[in-house]
């Protein structure tokens, strides 16, 4: 990824909007206190849904954070979360207009499928209420098409969070969107690091956003994933626990400001940590590769090699920890293959136990947890971890622990095997 003389890349800003807190301070306070954001689904009717639990964000008003408020009407919930978290990160980094050359300020974002509500197309679909009447179908282009709002599609495009963030902060540099589900935020981090390493940017706004709090999403996800049927929300998402029965849908966003180290020092920025490396891999074809998490193994091995870090130097692992049986088994096996004998000794936290899984956004929010853990020297517990799964031989922390190393490993993996791993270190 980077040569020996490549610029060092540091993180100078963190913005978080999550079910356990809006803003990095509230987010950290609830993590370290062990306060879960998982509860009964309230924002949409849940009677007919296969799972009635979710991690929802309460009391979020995008108008409090968005500068260009006229664009709110073309922002879906996902986009609003990402744009607002980006503004928080830029404010946290202390970057105002003119502090960074706009041509050397870029955006890399992770995003995914963005659902729409049936109400948005209700007027156009009204002509088809009677399936026996074919007239509406044959004259769709002449009449019904015009009843769809002209800017409707802008609310659904996954590249729009990066576009809106660039407009908000006049970022005219590299701009890209990664749509690789759970692995998206770390892959976006990798791309942003490359832009800085190649000397094409001084700073990058990097993050991910997503919201699965939608009846269509919940129904869709339940067909391909194990969603928890627990009646007690506190037991609904418990990664690596013997009695786990699935994950929980959620929503959120986290955004980070990456900078060239010398650029950050020159402007007097406070630095959270250094981004040492990002590795990536994919399982590829065959049962053995998928069951062994070969993509995740390659991602971790690549990250360690690029950073010149030995496994025993890792102070904690921020796990993907999806809380499904197969995913947790595969992940735990990958740790043993990539890290060897120390895999059972390194403290592991699984933050989805606080806010469930929401693909791209959840990986970013988890990374924020590791960055703040390095800042405060303390690792949050994994909630509701009571009975270790003998097939997941990892050192899951049950209570907050003091960190004994300045190095953190954070990983994410999709159900199809796309994987990424990053190493961070405090200066």
N, C-alpha and C positions, 0 to 999 in steps of 0.2 A: 504493500500500500504506500509506504513512504520510504524514501532513501535515508541514508544516515544523516544527510544534511538538510532534510526536509524541515520546514517550520514546525515547532511544537504547537499543538492545538489544545486550547483550554476552554473550560466552560465558565462563563461569567454571568449568566442570567438563567433563572428558572421560573417558569410560570405553570401553575397547576390549577385545573378545575376538575374536581373529582367528587364521588359520592361521600368521601370522608373529609371533605373540606375544600373550600374555594380559596385559593391563595396558598403559597408554599408554607406559611407559618401555621395556618389552621390545619392544613393537610398533615404536617409533621406532628403537631400536637396530638391529633387523633390517632395517628399511627403509633406513636410511642405510648399512648394511653390504652391502646388496644380497643379502640371504638370502631365497630363495624359500620359499614354503610349499606349493608344488605338488609332488606326488609320485604314486606308484602308490596306487590306492585300496586301503585296508587294512581298514576297519571293516565292509565288506560284501563278499561274494563278487563278483568282477569278471569271471569267465571268460566269461560270456554277455553282458556289457554292451558296447555299441558303443564306448564310450570307457572306458579303464581308468585314467584319471588323475583326480585330484581334489585340492583344497586342503582338507585336514582339520585340525581343531583337536585337538591332542594334550594329554593330561594336564589335561583340564578336569573339575573336580569342582564341580558347582553348589552342593553343600552348604557349600562354603567361602565363598560369597557371599550366598546367599539367607537372609534373616532369618526369614521365615515358612516354616520347612522342611516343615511339614505339607502345604503346597500343592505340593510337588515331584511328588507322585503324579499331579497333574492338569496338569502342565506338559510339553509336548512339548520336544524338543531346541531348536526355534526359540525357544519362550517362555523356557526356561532361559537361553539366551544373552542375550536382551533384558533380562530381569530382573536378571541378574548384572551386565551392563554398566551398567545404570542405577544400581545400588548403588555401583559404582566411580566413576561420574560424580558422584554426590552426595557421596561421601567426598572426591573430588578438589576439589570446590567448597567443602568445609569446611562443609557444611550439615548440621546435626543437628536432631533433633526440636525444634520451637519456634522455630527461627531464621527460618522463613518462616511467615506466617499460612497454615494449611492450606487455608482457603477461597480463598486467592490463589496457590496452588501447583497447577499443572495438568500434564497429560501429553498429548503428541502423539506418535503412533508410526506408523511405516511397517511394514507386514507384508504377507504374501501367502498363497498356498496352503501349507497345512501338511499333509504326508502322514502317514498312519498305517501301522503295520506289519500285515501279514496276521495275525500272531499275536493281535492285539487282538480280532479277530472270529472266530478259529478255532473256538472252542467253539460259537458261534451258527451257524456255517456247516457244522458237522459233519453235520447232518441232510441236507445236500444233496450229500454225497459220491457218492451214486449218482443220476445224472441221470435214470434210468428210474423212480425212485420219486418220485411227485409229492405224496406225503402231506405231506412237510415243507413244501412251498411253500404248501399250502392251510391249514396250521395254524401259520403263522409267528407270528402275533400271540399265540397261546395258549402257545407253548412257547419257541421260539428267541429271540424278542425279549428275553425276560427273562434270557437268558444274556449279554447285552451289559452291561458295567459301566455303571451309571446315569450316571456322570460322564465317560464315554468321550468325548463330543462336546466337552467343555471343553478337551481337548488339541488340538483341530483348529480352533477358532474364531480367526480372525485378529485379533479385537479383544481377545483375552485378554492379550497382552503388556502393553497399556496398562492393563488392569484390575489385573493383578497388581502392576505398578509403582506404581499409585496406592495399593493396599493396603499395599505394603511401606513407603511413605513418607508415608502419610496425606495424600495429595494430593487435596483435595476440590474443586479448581477445575475448569476446562474439561478434558474428556477426550475424545479422538477418535482414530480410526485411519484412516490413508490406505492404500488398497489399489490403488496404481497401479504395481505392479512396480518397475522400476529407478528411477523418478522419485519414489517414495514418500518417501524421507527428506528430500529438499529441499522437497517439497510440505508435509510435516509441519513443517519448519522455517518455512515461509511462514505456516502457520496459527498456530503458536506466537508468531511475531513479531507477528501481527495482534492476538492476545489481549493481549499486553503493550502494543502501541501504543494499543489502545482503553481501556487502563486497567483491564482486567478481571483481570489477573494481575500479580504481582510477579516470579514465576519460573516457568519451564516446563521439564519434563524431556522431552527430545526425542531421538528416535533411530529406529532400525529394526533388525530382526533377521530372519534366515532361514537355512535349511539345506537344501541340495539333495543332501546325502549320503544318498541313498536310492535303491535300485534302480529303483523305480517312477518317481521323479523323473528319474533319468538316462535311462531309456528314453523317457519322455515328452518331455524336452527335446531328445533326439537327433532326434526327429521334426520339430521346428520350428526348431531352431537348428543351426549348424555347431559340433560338438564336435571338439576337436583329436584327431587320431589319431597324433600324434607318439609315437615310442618313447622319446625323451629328454625327461623332464619339464621340463628347463630351457629347452626350445624350444617348449613346448606352448602357451603363451599369450604372444604377442608383438605387442601392438597396433601398428598402423601399419607393421609390417614387411612388406616385399614378399612374403615367403615364409610368412606366417601362414596357418594352415589351420583356425582356429576357436578357440573359447574353452574353458574348463575349469570344471566345477562346483565349488562351494565352500560355505562356511558362515561365519557370523560375525555380529557385532553391534557397533555403536558408538552411544553415547548421550552427549548433551550437556546441560549445564544452561545455559539462557538466562535472563538477568535484565535487569530495568530497570537502566540504568546507575547511577542514584542509589541504588537499593536495594543494588546490589553494593558501591558505594563506602561506603555507610553501615555495612555490616557488615564492612568491611575485606577484601573478597574480592580474590584475585589474578585479574586479567583476562587471558585469552588474546588476545582480539581483539574487534572490534566487528562485528556482523552488519549490513552496510549495506543489503542488499536481497535479495529473491528474486523472480525472474521466472519465468513459466510460459507454455507454449504447446502446441499440438498440430498435427500436420501437416494434419489434415483430409482432404478427399477429393481424389483425383487422383494420378496417378503423379508429376507434376512436383513437387507439394508434398512427397511422401514422399521422393523421390530427392534433393531439395534440402534436406531437413531443416528445412522451414519452421517447424515447432514449436520446434525448438531455436534457430533464428534469432530468432524472436519472444521466446523466453525470455531470451536474452542481451541483446537490445535493450531489453527491459523492465527487466531488472536494472540495466543501465548508466544508463538514463534515471532510474530511481527513486533511484539512488545518486549521480547527477550525476558519474559517472566517465567519463573518456574512455578508449578502448581502449589508447592508449599509456601509460596509468597502470598497467595491469595488470602485475604482476610475474611471475605464472605462471598457467598453466591446469592444473587437475587434470581431465584428460580422462575421458570415459566409457570410451573405449578398450576396446571389447569384444573385439577381436581377430578379428572375423569380417570378411570382405572388404566386404560391403555396408555394415555398420554403421560401419566406420571411414571408408569413402569418404564416406558421408553426413555424418558428423560433421565431417570435415576441410572439406568444402564449406561447411558451415554456418558454420565459423569465418571463412572468407574473406568470406562474405556479411555477417556481423554485425560483424566487426572490421576489415574492409578491408585495407589494405596492411600493417598491423602483424601480421596473423595468422601470417605466416611468421617473425616475429622473437621473439614471446613464448615463453619456455621452456615446454614441455609435458611433464608426467609422466603416465604411465598406470599406475596402481597395480594394476590387475587382472593385470598381469604377475607380481605377487607372490602373489596369492590368488584368481585366477579371478573368475568371475561368479556371484553368488548373489542377483541381483535386488535386492530392497529393502535387504538387509543390506550388500551390497557398496558401494552408494552412500554409506551412512553411514560405513563403514570408510574409504572414500576421502576423505570430508570430514575425518575425523580426521587423515589424513595431511597435508592442507593446513593445518589449524589448528596442528599441531605444526611444520610447515615454517615457518610465520610466526613461531612462538615461537622457533625455533632459527636462523632466518635461512638455512636451507639446504634445497634441493629434492632429494628422492631421485631417482635415475636410473630410467629405464624398462628393465626387464630384457630381455635377449636381442634388443634392437633393433640389428640389424646391417646390414640392407639397406633403406634408405628406399624406400617405395612412391611412385613418381612421381605417383600419383593422390591422395596424402595429403601435401600440401605444408605440413607443420607442423614446428615446431622441437622435435622430440622429444629430451629430454636423455639422453645415454648415460652420463654420470658425474654425481655430485652437484655442484650448482652453488650458489654463494652468491646469495641473492636481492638484487636491486637495487631492489626496490619493496616497500612494505608492503601492497599490494593483491593479493588472490588471487581467481581465478574458478574455481568448481567447477561441473561440469555433469553431468547424467544424462539419458538418453533411453531410452524403451522401443522395442521393435521395431515397435510400432504408432504411434509418433510422439508419445506424451505426453512432454513435456520440461520440465526445470526447470534454472535456473541461479542461483547465488548469488554475491554479492560479499562478501568479508571484508577487514578492514583492522586491522592492529595499531594500538594507540593511541599 
